[in-house]
Amino acid sequence: MRRINISVDTDRVTKSFMNKSDLVSYIKNHNDFKDIHPFIHLSMADKIWDLNVGKSVNYFNYTFSIQSKARVGNQLVI
């Protein structure tokens, strides 16, 4: 699981993603990234997912940074 800070201008949102495919889906469905080629979505997700905690990367005026990484094991989903 990754907690990712997504910043644009002065606004910051923190989203949690269980796996990389959740992140790819988020990017594909985001209004500002819908018109981008699907290969770019996957490339963005790969780079964001592999960031170390405290590091950031910029795409199209958005800054993505890792707040935390956590191993999820034996999680109960109701």
Secondary structure by P-SEA (a helix, b strand, c coil): ccbbbbbcccbbbbbbbccaaaaaaaaaaccccccccaaaaaaaaaaaaacccccccccccbbbbbcbbbbbcccccc
